Amino acid sequence: MDTDPRAKAHAPTHAARAPLAAKAREAMEKLNGEAGHLAIWLRTQANAPSQKPWFTHTDAADAGQMAQGKVAAGQMKASPHLWKWREISPYLDKIAQIAANADVPPVEFAERQQFLLTNPGLAGRLQVASTIRCAVSIYNPGDLARAHLHTPNASRTILSDSGGYTNVEGEKIRAVRGDLILTPNGTWHDHGNDVKKPVVWIDTLDWPILEFLDCIWLDEDMPAGIVDPRANVQIQKTSLEQGYSQRAYGRGGLIPSFLEHNRGAGHGVTPNVHYRGADIRAALEGLRGEKGDPYEGLPLDIVNPVNGAPLFATLGFGAQMIRAGEETLAKRETSNVVYVVLEGRGQTEVGGRTFDWEENDIFVVPNFLWRRHVNKGPKDAVLYTMHDRPLLQKIGQHRVQGRGKDGSVVQIVT
Ligand SMILES: [Fe+2]
């Protein structure tokens, strides 16, 4: 036993306790090994979330705090991530080759020819962020996906110049690059490709949030469906003239009052299920000379034409132009944002990392992380965004901060 008071004074008081704590933890972990089959967990660690409000972290180097530890294992934190198109797109060709040579094409046994994006922070879950699922799909000439409906809301962001279609509640919508085609919850929809070249699009869904709510169901037995003998699958009849969404809702501020403004069995979803890339691009171009937003360049919200609400209660959609030579200020918010690069090239600094992006690249900025867009090139860049801001706003949890040029923090939404 050390009787020297000076030694005692200088000894770190926690040093003697640490081994005991470790021993106790080890013993408890052992018990956990025994008790696991009873579906219980003896608490061996403190809660992992950040121990102070995220918006009070003002250190310039702060990139947000990642959850850690056992408790956090059930609350995994998405990482910022960039999926480079030139790295992931060859897998579409590989799927297409398998489909071309197979007795039964993948679309028949897997329902889709696609790959899903998995966020590296989420340990293999089929999610790009806590609330959002993204896939990249290819439909080859002749492919058909059966008519169905489901509770998750879904969207398609078209990457191919043209080809392929989605039929939503009887409206057959031809896919053109930059188009956003929506299949709100409860709408019957089927996909196909009746032209001679493949079509590729990005599917974005609120699937994880519906999964969390244990509220996922789908129906593949359409009462008024017809069987297409080419693939022996049930598809829906085209009951609306082509361009219905454009004619009924394509002119802002002019809403036909004789329509019920509902498509399918869902509630409160947008009646316009087709936003044309050409219209989005023209709107951005028309605003090009405006000052814009210091944090976002020229952002547009894509909304329900009847009431200005987000397209889905869970997911919002937007497009933004980062003009040639434009650099935004840094911003962060409590919502997750997924970006698809429609045009141009540039950089986004996120969470202390820099993503160099170009056409068709996809990247995710998870909540709480600072982001800043830079376009040093000679051409304008156009990004499409999918985000869970509507959901965060609905539950009173949406906050936004920006940084001034001097690095000071500005409260944008408190
Ligand atoms: Fe679907």
Boltz pocket constraint, residues with backbone or C-beta under 6 A from the ligand:
constraints:
  - pocket:
      binder: B
      contacts: [[A, 148], [A, 149], [A, 150], [A, 154], [A, 183], [A, 189]]
      max_distance: 6.0
